[in-house]
Amino acid sequence: MQDHVAKIEDPEHDERRRERRRTVFLQADVCTLDGTPIVNCAIQDTSRSGCKIMCEQVSLIPDEIVLSIRGLGESFVGRVMWRAEGSAGVAFLNGVAE
């Protein structure tokens, strides 16, 4: 009988990624689903399915968010998949075109 071991998410381990990530540096605002502003963040990398955000107040970010990219007029609905000190991984819930 095999022991069940909890899978630990390693945000730096890119081999599991299904899609190629692109390094970016974009400023964005994190809001609740009803549009209430939470914190400002920086998007460090992105793919069609998600992104990594950098933010000192990661603990304030709810599980489901709207990520509004400054200067582009683009907003994405996302779910926080993992959190680490100063960063979080967000899976997009709405479609993203490359």
Secondary structure, DSSP 4 states (H G I P E B T S, - for coil): -PPP-PPPP-TT-GGG-SS--EEEEEEEEEE-TT--EEEEEEEEEE-SSEEEEE-TTGGG--SEEEEEETTTTEEEEEEEEEEETTEEEEEESS----
